[in-house]
Amino acid sequence: MSKGFAKNTSVSQKSKKKILNIEPQGRLISWSPWPPANFQTRYPAFPFVLTILIIVIGQWYLSLLR
C-alpha cells in the first residue's frame, strides 16, 4: 500500500463497529421492579392517558355516591 490515501476501500473485519443498542437498560426507579428504563420512550402518552383514566373513574365513583 502506498502512502497517502488508500486506493483499496475494503473494510477489514477487525475495524467494523458493532451497532450498540441505544435504549437505556435497567430500571427507571432503581429499587422498583417496574417500570423498565425504556418505558418513557415506548409509551410517551402514558401520563396523559393515566390522568384521563383517573378523572373518568373518579367521576364515575362520585356519581355512584350521589
QUIZIGI-V552894 format. One record per residue. RES is the residue in one small letter. SS is DSSP state (~ for helix, > for strand, _ for the rest). PHI is phi in degrees with one decimal (999 if undefined). OMEGA is omega in radians with two decimals (999 if undefined). Layout:
BEGIN
res->RES ss->SS phi->PHI omega->OMEGA
res->RES ss->SS phi->PHI omega->OMEGA
END
This chain:
BEGIN
res->m ss->_ phi->999 omega->-3.14
res->s ss->_ phi->-84.1 omega->3.12
res->k ss->_ phi->-74.0 omega->-3.12
res->g ss->_ phi->94.8 omega->-3.12
res->f ss->_ phi->-75.1 omega->-3.10
res->a ss->_ phi->-79.6 omega->3.10
res->k ss->_ phi->-83.9 omega->-3.12
res->n ss->_ phi->-83.3 omega->-3.08
res->t ss->_ phi->-101.7 omega->-3.14
res->s ss->_ phi->-71.8 omega->-3.13
res->v ss->_ phi->-106.0 omega->-3.14
res->s ss->_ phi->-73.1 omega->-3.12
res->q ss->_ phi->-64.4 omega->-3.09
res->k ss->_ phi->-72.1 omega->-3.05
res->s ss->_ phi->-90.0 omega->3.10
res->k ss->_ phi->-71.1 omega->-3.14
res->k ss->_ phi->-97.3 omega->3.09
res->k ss->_ phi->-79.8 omega->3.08
res->i ss->_ phi->-80.8 omega->-3.10
res->l ss->_ phi->-91.6 omega->3.07
res->n ss->_ phi->-77.1 omega->-3.06
res->i ss->_ phi->-82.4 omega->-3.11
res->e ss->_ phi->-61.5 omega->3.12
res->p ss->_ phi->-66.6 omega->3.13
res->q ss->_ phi->-107.0 omega->3.10
res->g ss->_ phi->97.6 omega->-3.06
res->r ss->> phi->-122.2 omega->3.08
res->l ss->_ phi->-67.0 omega->3.02
res->i ss->_ phi->-110.3 omega->-2.95
res->s ss->_ phi->-59.3 omega->-3.07
res->w ss->_ phi->-91.5 omega->-3.06
res->s ss->_ phi->-99.9 omega->3.08
res->p ss->_ phi->-75.6 omega->-3.13
res->w ss->_ phi->-141.8 omega->-0.05
res->p ss->_ phi->-88.5 omega->3.06
res->p ss->> phi->-68.2 omega->-3.05
res->a ss->_ phi->-65.6 omega->-3.12
res->n ss->_ phi->-89.7 omega->-3.09
res->f ss->~ phi->-62.4 omega->-3.11
res->q ss->~ phi->-67.7 omega->3.13
res->t ss->~ phi->-80.7 omega->3.13
res->r ss->~ phi->-80.0 omega->-3.08
res->y ss->_ phi->-127.8 omega->-3.07
res->p ss->_ phi->-68.8 omega->-3.11
res->a ss->_ phi->-91.9 omega->-3.08
res->f ss->~ phi->-57.3 omega->3.13
res->p ss->~ phi->-61.4 omega->3.12
res->f ss->~ phi->-65.4 omega->-3.13
res->v ss->~ phi->-65.3 omega->3.12
res->l ss->~ phi->-63.7 omega->3.11
res->t ss->~ phi->-63.0 omega->3.12
res->i ss->~ phi->-62.7 omega->3.11
res->l ss->~ phi->-62.4 omega->3.13
res->i ss->~ phi->-63.5 omega->3.13
res->i ss->~ phi->-64.7 omega->-3.12
res->v ss->~ phi->-64.9 omega->3.13
res->i ss->~ phi->-66.5 omega->3.09
res->g ss->~ phi->-63.3 omega->3.10
res->q ss->~ phi->-66.3 omega->3.11
res->w ss->~ phi->-64.3 omega->3.12
res->y ss->~ phi->-64.4 omega->3.13
res->l ss->~ phi->-66.8 omega->3.12
res->s ss->~ phi->-71.3 omega->3.09
res->l ss->~ phi->-72.5 omega->-3.12
res->l ss->~ phi->-73.6 omega->-3.10
res->r ss->_ phi->-77.8 omega->999
END
